[in-house]
């Protein structure tokens, strides 16, 4: 498990000692000063020593002068989309940290992972790091520990054992949506999957949860891929009226896809929820403000943000943290779902 190591951020003196050169030589190399007459062998030794120590001349001045953290919290931009519910929790966390006077950084560079990614993050001298498991593996965790990071949370689909962990129950988004529709009496369900590459893995977890519940209830289950714009669903919506086996319940990947489906169905003359029910996920504002308002599956984002803030505060004080629990998911029932027309009649 991640245990912070209390260390002073490396200085140019440390780099000079590691490379066996003077501080002036380190300055010449790292600042790329012309006419420094530094050999290629010496330049290589200095750069390698700086890399291994996690030293960066581009770090904020106070970090170089005092060894203190330059960024209070660093949150690398993830490779994947984990859904708007989690994204909103992170935004609230970073906003509250900033309101409390803590510097926050959103770091790009999702193409790298492991130790290479951690070395890039360590250049900012962060006190806390919030990173996805696809980027932050055990090697990255060790680099961050040696760089003096006090608090680390790694998030993903499954918990990890090498760091404080946040596991997002993506299957439950789908299973709760399907359970809601089958409880209303729907036995022909359709899952609207996204086409955006960053969302595919999360969507597959949610689809699996929905399909499992559909099968247990004896419901027919199909999958349709579409973008989050109603124009991509135009043909599908127009074909709905002419299909004898058209779904009566639609489970959308998220609320954006749910509103796109409702708009496309309305353009085709299909009424929601009178003729077909639609349920989304993530509790986005777009669903609350749409007509009809969209039934959704979500957890309280502010509660998760608060739990994360408490976990980071505990780790700053060297208190061990193993898991951060996601608040319980629930169905927020609104006007876009109802019993199927036959059952209602």
C-alpha positions as CSV (number, residue, x, y, z in Angstrom):
1,X,0.0,0.0,0.0
2,X,1.1,3.5,-0.8
3,X,3.0,5.0,2.2
4,X,4.3,8.6,1.7
5,X,7.9,9.2,2.2
6,X,8.7,12.6,3.7
7,X,11.5,14.0,1.5
8,X,12.8,17.4,0.5
9,X,12.4,18.1,-3.2
10,X,15.7,17.6,-5.0
11,X,17.7,20.8,-5.7
12,X,20.4,21.6,-8.3
13,X,23.0,20.8,-5.6
14,X,21.6,17.2,-5.4
15,X,21.8,16.9,-9.2
16,X,25.4,18.2,-9.1
17,X,26.4,15.6,-6.4
18,X,24.7,12.8,-8.3
19,X,26.4,13.7,-11.6
20,X,29.7,14.5,-10.1
21,X,29.8,18.1,-11.5
22,X,29.6,21.6,-10.2
23,X,26.3,23.5,-9.6
24,X,27.4,25.9,-12.4
25,X,27.6,23.0,-14.8
26,X,24.1,21.8,-13.8
27,X,22.8,25.3,-14.4
28,X,24.5,25.5,-17.9
29,X,23.0,22.1,-18.9
30,X,19.5,22.4,-17.5
31,X,19.1,26.0,-18.7
32,X,20.6,25.1,-22.1
33,X,23.0,28.1,-22.0
34,X,25.0,28.7,-25.1
35,X,28.9,28.7,-25.1
36,X,29.0,26.6,-21.9
37,X,31.6,24.2,-23.3
38,X,30.0,21.2,-21.6
39,X,30.9,17.9,-23.2
40,X,28.1,15.6,-24.4
41,X,29.1,13.0,-21.8
42,X,28.8,15.5,-19.0
43,X,25.5,16.8,-20.4
44,X,24.1,13.2,-20.5
45,X,25.2,12.6,-16.8
46,X,23.5,15.8,-15.6
47,X,20.3,15.1,-17.5
48,X,20.1,11.5,-16.3
49,X,20.8,12.5,-12.7
50,X,18.0,15.2,-13.0
51,X,15.6,12.6,-14.4
52,X,16.3,10.0,-11.8
53,X,15.9,12.5,-9.0
54,X,12.8,14.0,-10.4
55,X,14.3,17.5,-10.6
56,X,13.0,20.0,-13.1
57,X,14.3,23.5,-13.7
58,X,10.8,24.5,-14.9
59,X,9.2,23.9,-11.5
60,X,7.8,27.0,-9.8
61,X,10.5,29.1,-8.1
62,X,9.3,28.5,-4.6
63,X,9.6,24.8,-5.1
64,X,13.2,25.1,-6.2
65,X,14.1,27.5,-3.4
66,X,12.3,25.8,-0.5
67,X,11.6,22.2,-1.6
68,X,7.9,22.7,-0.9
69,X,5.1,21.5,-3.1
70,X,4.5,23.7,-6.1
71,X,1.1,22.2,-6.8
72,X,-1.2,21.2,-4.0
73,X,-3.2,18.7,-6.1
74,X,-2.5,17.3,-9.5
75,X,-5.2,15.5,-11.5
76,X,-4.0,14.0,-14.8
77,X,-6.6,14.0,-17.5
78,X,-7.7,10.3,-17.8
79,X,-7.5,8.2,-21.0
80,X,-11.1,7.1,-20.6
81,X,-14.5,8.6,-19.9
82,X,-15.8,7.2,-16.6
83,X,-19.1,9.0,-16.9
84,X,-20.4,12.5,-16.1
85,X,-21.2,11.6,-12.5
86,X,-17.6,10.9,-11.6
87,X,-16.3,13.8,-13.7
88,X,-18.6,16.2,-11.8
89,X,-17.3,14.8,-8.5
90,X,-13.7,15.5,-9.5
91,X,-14.6,19.0,-10.7
92,X,-16.3,19.7,-7.3
93,X,-13.2,18.4,-5.5
94,X,-10.8,20.6,-7.4
95,X,-13.0,23.6,-7.1
96,X,-13.3,23.2,-3.3
97,X,-9.5,22.7,-3.1
98,X,-8.9,25.9,-5.1
99,X,-11.4,27.8,-2.9
100,X,-9.5,26.7,0.2
101,X,-6.3,28.2,-1.3
102,X,-4.8,25.0,-2.7
103,X,-3.2,25.1,-6.1
104,X,-4.7,22.6,-8.5
105,X,-3.5,21.3,-11.9
106,X,-5.2,19.3,-14.6
107,X,-2.4,17.6,-16.4
108,X,-2.6,16.4,-20.0
109,X,-0.5,13.7,-21.6
110,X,-2.7,10.6,-21.4
111,X,-0.5,8.9,-24.0
112,X,2.1,8.0,-21.3
113,X,1.7,5.8,-18.3
114,X,3.6,4.1,-15.5
115,X,6.9,5.5,-14.3
116,X,7.1,7.8,-17.4
117,X,3.8,9.5,-16.5
118,X,4.8,9.7,-12.8
119,X,8.1,11.4,-13.7
120,X,6.2,14.0,-15.7
121,X,3.7,14.6,-12.8
122,X,6.5,14.8,-10.2
123,X,8.0,17.8,-11.9
124,X,5.2,19.9,-10.5
125,X,6.1,18.8,-6.9
126,X,2.4,17.9,-6.1
127,X,1.4,17.2,-2.6
128,X,-1.6,15.1,-3.8
129,X,-2.3,13.2,-7.0
130,X,-5.6,11.9,-8.3
131,X,-4.9,9.5,-11.2
132,X,-6.6,6.6,-13.1
133,X,-5.3,3.1,-12.7
134,X,-4.6,2.8,-16.5
135,X,-1.9,5.5,-16.0
136,X,-0.8,5.0,-12.4
137,X,0.5,1.5,-11.9
138,X,2.7,0.2,-9.0
139,X,5.9,1.6,-10.7
140,X,4.3,5.1,-11.0
141,X,3.2,4.9,-7.4
142,X,6.8,4.2,-6.3
143,X,8.1,7.2,-8.3
144,X,5.5,9.5,-6.7
145,X,6.3,8.2,-3.2
146,X,10.0,8.9,-3.7
147,X,9.2,12.3,-5.1
148,X,7.5,13.2,-1.8
149,X,3.9,13.0,-2.8
150,X,1.9,12.8,0.5
151,X,-1.5,11.7,-0.8
152,X,-2.5,9.5,-3.8
153,X,-5.9,8.1,-4.9
154,X,-6.0,5.7,-7.9
155,X,-9.4,5.2,-9.5
156,X,-10.8,2.8,-12.1
157,X,-13.3,0.0,-12.7
158,X,-11.8,-2.2,-10.1
159,X,-10.0,-1.5,-6.8
160,X,-6.1,-1.7,-6.7
161,X,-4.0,-3.0,-3.9
162,X,-0.9,-0.8,-4.3
163,X,-2.5,2.6,-3.4
164,X,-5.6,4.2,-1.9
165,X,-8.3,3.2,-4.3
166,X,-11.6,4.4,-5.7
167,X,-13.6,1.8,-7.7
168,X,-16.6,3.0,-9.8
169,X,-19.4,0.5,-10.0
170,X,-20.1,1.0,-13.8
171,X,-22.2,-2.2,-14.1
172,X,-24.6,-0.9,-11.5
173,X,-25.5,2.0,-13.7
174,X,-26.9,-0.4,-16.3
175,X,-28.4,-3.0,-13.9
176,X,-30.4,-0.3,-12.0
177,X,-31.7,1.2,-15.2
178,X,-32.8,-2.2,-16.5
179,X,-34.4,-3.1,-13.2
180,X,-36.3,0.2,-13.2
181,X,-37.8,-0.5,-16.7
182,X,-38.6,-4.2,-16.1
183,X,-40.3,-3.3,-12.8
184,X,-42.5,-1.0,-14.8
185,X,-43.4,-3.9,-17.1
186,X,-41.1,-3.4,-20.1
187,X,-40.0,-6.6,-21.8
188,X,-38.3,-5.2,-24.9
189,X,-35.3,-3.2,-24.0
190,X,-32.7,-1.4,-26.1
191,X,-29.3,-0.1,-24.9
192,X,-27.9,3.0,-26.7
193,X,-24.2,2.7,-26.8
194,X,-21.8,5.6,-27.5
195,X,-19.5,5.7,-30.5
196,X,-16.9,7.9,-28.9
197,X,-13.7,5.8,-28.3
198,X,-13.0,7.1,-24.8
199,X,-16.4,6.0,-23.6
200,X,-16.5,2.4,-25.1
201,X,-15.0,0.5,-22.1
202,X,-17.3,2.3,-19.6
203,X,-20.3,1.8,-21.9
204,X,-19.5,-2.0,-22.1
205,X,-19.6,-2.3,-18.4
206,X,-22.9,-0.5,-18.2
207,X,-24.3,-2.6,-21.1
208,X,-23.3,-5.8,-19.3
209,X,-25.2,-4.8,-16.2
210,X,-28.3,-3.9,-18.1
211,X,-28.2,-7.1,-20.2
212,X,-27.8,-9.3,-17.1
213,X,-30.9,-7.9,-15.5
214,X,-32.8,-8.1,-18.8
215,X,-32.0,-11.8,-19.2
216,X,-33.0,-12.6,-15.6
217,X,-36.4,-11.0,-16.2
218,X,-36.9,-12.7,-19.6
219,X,-36.8,-9.4,-21.5
220,X,-35.6,-9.1,-25.1
221,X,-32.3,-7.0,-25.2
222,X,-30.7,-5.3,-28.2
223,X,-27.8,-2.8,-28.6
224,X,-27.7,0.2,-30.9
225,X,-24.6,2.4,-31.3
226,X,-25.1,6.1,-31.7
227,X,-23.6,9.5,-31.1
228,X,-24.8,12.0,-28.5
229,X,-26.6,14.0,-31.2
230,X,-30.1,13.4,-32.2
231,X,-29.2,13.4,-36.0
232,X,-27.2,10.2,-35.5
233,X,-30.5,8.5,-34.3
234,X,-32.8,9.9,-36.9
235,X,-33.1,6.7,-39.0
236,X,-33.4,4.5,-35.9
237,X,-36.2,6.7,-34.5
238,X,-38.1,6.6,-37.8
239,X,-37.8,2.9,-38.0
240,X,-39.2,2.5,-34.5
241,X,-42.8,3.0,-35.6
242,X,-42.7,0.4,-38.3
243,X,-41.1,-2.4,-36.3
244,X,-43.4,-4.9,-34.7
245,X,-40.7,-5.7,-32.2
246,X,-39.6,-2.1,-31.4
247,X,-38.3,-1.7,-27.8
248,X,-40.6,-0.1,-25.3
249,X,-37.8,0.7,-22.9
250,X,-34.5,2.5,-23.9
251,X,-31.4,2.5,-21.7
252,X,-29.0,5.2,-22.8
253,X,-25.3,5.3,-21.9
254,X,-25.8,8.6,-20.2
255,X,-28.2,11.5,-20.1
256,X,-26.7,13.2,-23.2
257,X,-27.6,10.1,-25.2
258,X,-31.0,9.9,-23.5
259,X,-31.9,13.5,-24.5
260,X,-30.6,12.8,-28.1
261,X,-32.9,9.7,-28.3
262,X,-35.9,11.6,-27.0
263,X,-35.4,14.4,-29.5
264,X,-35.0,12.0,-32.4
265,X,-38.1,10.1,-31.4
266,X,-40.1,13.3,-31.1
267,X,-39.0,14.3,-34.6
268,X,-40.3,10.9,-35.8
269,X,-43.6,11.4,-34.0
270,X,-43.0,9.0,-31.2
271,X,-44.1,10.2,-27.8
272,X,-42.0,9.7,-24.6
273,X,-43.1,8.1,-22.3
274,X,-46.5,7.4,-23.8
275,X,-45.1,5.1,-26.5
276,X,-41.6,4.4,-25.3
277,X,-39.7,5.0,-22.0
278,X,-36.1,6.4,-21.9
279,X,-33.7,6.3,-19.0
280,X,-30.2,7.8,-18.8
281,X,-27.3,7.9,-16.4
282,X,-25.0,10.2,-14.5
283,X,-27.5,12.8,-13.3
284,X,-26.4,15.6,-15.7
285,X,-28.1,19.0,-15.7
286,X,-29.0,18.4,-19.4
287,X,-31.5,15.7,-18.3
288,X,-33.0,17.8,-15.4
289,X,-33.7,20.7,-17.8
290,X,-35.0,18.7,-20.7
291,X,-38.7,18.1,-21.5
292,X,-39.7,15.5,-20.6
293,X,-37.2,15.5,-17.7
294,X,-35.0,12.4,-18.0
295,X,-35.1,9.6,-15.5
296,X,-31.5,8.8,-14.6
297,X,-29.2,6.6,-12.5
298,X,-26.7,8.5,-10.3
299,X,-25.0,9.0,-7.0
300,X,-24.5,12.3,-5.2
301,X,-21.4,13.9,-6.7
302,X,-21.0,16.3,-3.8
303,X,-20.8,13.4,-1.3
304,X,-18.1,11.7,-3.3
305,X,-16.2,15.0,-3.6
306,X,-16.4,15.4,0.2
307,X,-15.2,11.8,0.8
308,X,-12.2,12.4,-1.5
309,X,-11.4,15.6,0.2
310,X,-11.5,13.9,3.6
311,X,-9.3,11.1,2.3
312,X,-6.7,13.5,1.0
313,X,-6.7,15.4,4.3
314,X,-6.2,12.2,6.2
315,X,-3.2,11.2,4.0
316,X,-1.7,14.6,4.4
317,X,-1.6,13.9,8.1
318,X,0.0,10.5,7.5
319,X,-3.2,8.6,8.3
320,X,-3.5,5.4,6.3
321,X,-6.4,5.2,3.7
322,X,-7.2,2.0,1.8
323,X,-10.5,2.6,0.0
324,X,-12.8,5.5,-0.9
325,X,-16.4,4.4,-1.1
326,X,-18.7,5.6,-3.9
327,X,-22.1,6.7,-2.5
328,X,-24.9,4.4,-3.2
329,X,-26.4,4.6,-6.7
330,X,-30.1,5.2,-7.1
331,X,-32.7,5.8,-9.8
332,X,-34.0,9.3,-9.9
333,X,-37.4,8.8,-11.4
334,X,-38.8,11.6,-13.7
335,X,-41.2,12.0,-16.6
336,X,-39.3,10.1,-19.3
337,X,-40.3,6.6,-18.0
338,X,-43.7,5.0,-17.4
339,X,-45.3,1.6,-17.8
340,X,-45.6,0.4,-21.4
341,X,-48.7,1.5,-23.2
342,X,-50.3,-2.0,-23.2
343,X,-49.7,-2.4,-19.4
344,X,-51.0,1.1,-18.7
345,X,-54.1,0.4,-20.7
